[in-house]
Amino acid sequence: MMKTVEVTINMDADTKQRVEAAAAEKHMSVNDYLLTTLQHQLANNGLVPVRPRLTDEEFHQLMNEVDTLRESILAERNGELIDVNSIIDQIRDERDDELYDLR
């Protein structure tokens, strides 16, 4: 696992709003969106090796496939995100019922 460090950037309010909107459109956190964007730009500048290196067309095609998949999942779930906490609580309740023979 790669060690991460925190980086702070300053930007005007308009840029911040546009970044937040772009991240929300991709259903990503601002941090993940900025990191992905920066990594792609660094790769395009030849500063970060990408194996295999994607062309701009391949990258855009891949991102379109990801967007399509994300949209189909959201459509299948009627726009609702997965409530992981609820699933974990349900699993714990089932485990406790089995352990204490309450079923």
C-alpha positions as CSV (number, residue, x, y, z in Angstrom):
1,M,0.0,0.0,0.0
2,M,1.3,3.4,-1.0
3,K,1.8,6.0,1.7
4,T,-0.3,9.1,1.1
5,V,0.4,12.7,2.2
6,E,-2.0,15.6,2.4
7,V,-1.8,18.4,-0.1
8,T,-3.8,21.6,0.3
9,I,-4.6,23.9,-2.6
10,N,-6.3,27.3,-2.7
11,M,-8.7,28.2,-5.4
12,D,-11.4,30.9,-6.0
13,A,-15.0,30.1,-5.1
14,D,-16.1,29.7,-8.7
15,T,-13.4,27.1,-9.4
16,K,-14.3,25.2,-6.2
17,Q,-18.0,25.1,-7.2
18,R,-17.1,23.8,-10.7
19,V,-14.8,21.1,-9.2
20,E,-17.5,20.1,-6.7
21,A,-20.1,19.9,-9.5
22,A,-17.7,17.9,-11.8
23,A,-17.0,15.4,-8.9
24,A,-20.7,15.1,-8.1
25,E,-21.5,14.4,-11.8
26,K,-19.0,11.5,-11.7
27,H,-20.4,10.4,-8.2
28,M,-16.9,10.9,-6.8
29,S,-15.5,12.7,-3.8
30,V,-13.7,15.9,-4.6
31,N,-10.5,14.3,-3.4
32,D,-10.8,11.3,-5.7
33,Y,-11.9,13.5,-8.6
34,L,-8.9,15.9,-8.2
35,L,-6.4,13.0,-7.7
36,T,-7.7,11.1,-10.8
37,T,-7.6,14.3,-12.8
38,L,-4.0,15.2,-11.7
39,Q,-2.8,11.7,-12.3
40,H,-4.2,11.7,-15.8
41,Q,-2.6,15.1,-16.5
42,L,0.7,14.0,-15.2
43,A,0.6,10.9,-17.4
44,N,-0.2,13.1,-20.4
45,N,2.8,15.2,-19.6
46,G,4.9,12.1,-19.4
47,L,5.7,12.7,-15.7
48,V,4.0,9.5,-14.4
49,P,4.4,6.3,-16.3
50,V,1.1,4.5,-17.0
51,R,1.2,0.8,-17.8
52,P,-0.3,0.3,-20.2
53,R,-0.3,3.9,-21.2
54,L,-3.8,4.9,-22.5
55,T,-4.3,7.3,-25.3
56,D,-6.7,10.2,-24.8
57,E,-9.3,8.3,-26.8
58,E,-8.9,5.1,-24.8
59,F,-9.1,7.1,-21.5
60,H,-12.3,8.9,-22.6
61,Q,-13.7,5.6,-23.8
62,L,-12.9,4.0,-20.5
63,M,-14.4,6.9,-18.6
64,N,-17.6,6.7,-20.7
65,E,-17.8,3.0,-19.9
66,V,-17.5,3.7,-16.2
67,D,-20.1,6.5,-16.4
68,T,-22.5,4.1,-18.3
69,L,-22.0,1.4,-15.7
70,R,-22.5,3.8,-12.8
71,E,-25.7,5.2,-14.5
72,S,-27.0,1.6,-15.0
73,I,-26.3,0.7,-11.4
74,L,-28.1,3.9,-10.2
75,A,-31.0,3.2,-12.5
76,E,-31.3,-0.3,-11.3
77,R,-31.3,1.0,-7.7
78,N,-33.8,3.8,-8.5
79,G,-31.1,6.4,-7.9
80,E,-30.3,5.2,-4.4
81,L,-26.8,4.5,-3.3
82,I,-25.9,1.3,-1.4
83,D,-26.4,1.8,2.4
84,V,-23.4,-0.2,3.6
85,N,-24.1,0.5,7.2
86,S,-27.6,-0.9,6.9
87,I,-26.2,-4.1,5.2
88,I,-23.6,-4.5,8.0
89,D,-26.3,-4.0,10.7
90,Q,-28.5,-6.7,9.0
91,I,-25.6,-9.1,8.8
92,R,-24.7,-8.5,12.5
93,D,-28.3,-9.1,13.5
94,E,-28.5,-12.3,11.5
95,R,-25.2,-13.5,13.1
96,D,-26.5,-12.6,16.6
97,D,-29.7,-14.4,16.0
98,E,-27.8,-17.5,14.9
99,L,-25.4,-17.3,17.8
100,Y,-28.1,-16.9,20.4
101,D,-30.5,-19.3,18.6
102,L,-33.2,-16.7,18.3
103,R,-34.5,-17.8,15.0
